[in-house]
Amino acid sequence: MSTRSVRKTRETKETKIELYLDIDKKGEVKVSTPVNFLNHMLSTLFYFMNSTATLIAEDKQNFDDHHVVEDSAIVIGEAFKEALGNKKGIRRFSHQIIPMDDALVLVAVDISGRGVSNIELNLERDEIGGLATENIIHFFQTFSYNSGVNMHIIQLRGRNTHHIIEASFKGLGFSLYEASRIVYEETYSLKGSL
């Protein structure tokens, strides 16, 4: 079986994002953005997706982290959607409950083609590692919209902001991996398409 892989570049006056993503081959993950904590979380996401990935992001205007976070989410979402192709045979659904020390986070996904998200995280810190925590929620919503993945990320327990966020990225990565596996002969929908 050939792997499902995509190369994408998005360049605007604000950012340039280059991504290689292979969702069928677990391999090296390289992430380089100007935002240290975003590097950590995207590396976590790709690792738990069991993917090979390289993402390089440039912030041309150095306003703040918002544009790099948003544009990275757009590119990752679009690439994931393209890598899935016609979605024939994919498991489609997955959910995980991820503990990380004090934190416990529920992640549920449906690769439905409808990018609707519900993100319920209580992040007490305003910033972590150069990343405004409001942009964590924006990342998830933007990824959901651009990938066509319906997703819910709900904090069940926890106070430590780092643990809550990291558990969310781990859960999303593993859920995307599991939901994108080809396990059926047909498209898993009564409508016959996703």
N, C-alpha and C positions, 0 to 999 in steps of 0.2 A: 504494500500500500504506500502510495506517495504521501509525504508529509504535508500538512496544511501549514504553509508559511507565507509571510507577507513582508515586503519592504515598503515603508511609507515615509514620505517627507512632507512636512507642513511648514511653510515659511510665510510669515506676515511681517509687518513693520515692527512688531513687538518681539517675536520669538522665531526661532528655527528649531524644529523637532525632527530628529531622524530616528527611525525605529526599524529594527528587524525582529520579527517574532515568529517562532515555530512552535505551535501548540502541541505537536506530536513527538517532539524530541527533547528529552531532558538533557540540558547541557549548560554551557557557561552563561552566566547572567552578568551583564555589565550595564551599569546605570551611571550617567554623569549629567547632573543638573547643577545650577548654582545654589540649590537649596538642600542642605545636608540631610535633614530629616526626610525629605521627599526621596532622596537617593535610597535611604534605608528602607522606606516603605515600598517603593517600587521594586527594589531588589527582593523584598519579602514576597510581594505579589507574584512576581514571575517565578520565583523559586517554588512556591506552593502550587503554582499552575503546572509544575513539572515541565517547564518550557525552556527553550533556548531564546535568549533575548539580549539585544543591545539597544539602549535608548540613550541618545545624546541630545541634550536640550541647551539652547543658548538663549539668554535673555538680552535682547538688543538694547533695551531702554533702562533696565535696572530700576524700575519703579518700586516694585515689591514682588512678592512671590506669586501673586494671583495669576498673572498671565502664563507663567511657566507651568503652574499646576493645572490650569484650565486647558491649555493647549496640549499638554501631555495626556490628559484624560481623553481629549478628543481623538488624538492620534491612536492611543491604545484601544479605545473603543471601536474606532473605524477598522483598525487592523484585525482585532478579534472577530468582528463581524465578517470581514472579507475572508479570513482564514477558515471560517466555518463553511463557506460556500453555500450550497443549497440546504444545508442542515439535515440532509437525509440520514436517518438512522441514529442521530444523536440521542443520548439519554434525556436531554432537555432540562430536567429538574435536578436540583441538589440542595441540600441544606446541611449546615454544620453548626455545632455549638462549641465554641473555642474558649477554653480557659487559658488565662495567662496571669498567674499569681492571683491577685485580688480581682481581676477582671474576668467577666464571662459575657461573651457576645454571640448572639444568634445571627447567622447569615443564611438567607434562603434566596435561590435564584431560579428563574424560568427563562430559558432562551426562547422567548416567544415571538421576538420581533417587535415587541412593544416596550420601549425604554422608559418604564415608569419605576420610580424608586421611592422608598420610604426609609429614611435614615433617622434613627433615634439614638443619638449619642450625647451624653452629658459630659462635655469636655471642660473641666474647670480652669485649665490654663489657657491663656490667650495665644501663646506662641510656644513652639517647641522646636529647637534646632533650626531656627530661621524660617519655620513654616507656621503661618497663622492657622490656628486650629479651625477657624471658620472655613478655611479652604479644604480641609479634609472632607467635610460634608459636600462641598462644591465639587470636589474631585469625583466622589462616588456618584452624585447626581449626573454629572457631565458624562462620565463613563457609561452609565446606564442608558442615557438618551442616545448616545452615538453608537453604542453596540447593539441596541435593541434587546438588551437583557433586562427583564423585570427583576428588581432585587429589593430585598428588605435587609437592613442591617440594624439590629436592635440590641442595645446594651442591657443585659440582664442584671449585672452586678459590677461593682468596681468604682474606685476613686482615682486611681493613678492614670493620668492622661496618656502617658506613653503606652502603658499596658492595654488600655482600651482601644487605642488606635491600632496598635500592632496586631491585637487579636482580630480586629476587623479586617485588616489586609490579609492575614493568614487565612481567615475563614472565606473571604472572597476568592482568593487564589485557589484554594482547594475545591470550593464549590464550582468555580468555572471549569477547572480540570475535569471534575467528575461529570458535570452536566454536558460537557462537549465530547465525551467519549462516544464512539460509534458502537452501539450495542443492538440495534434493530435493523431489520431489512428495509422497513418502510419509514416514512416521515411520521414521527410520533405526535400526530394531531388528527382529530376527527375531521378537520377541514381538508387534510391532505397536504397542507403547506404550513410553514412557519415564517 
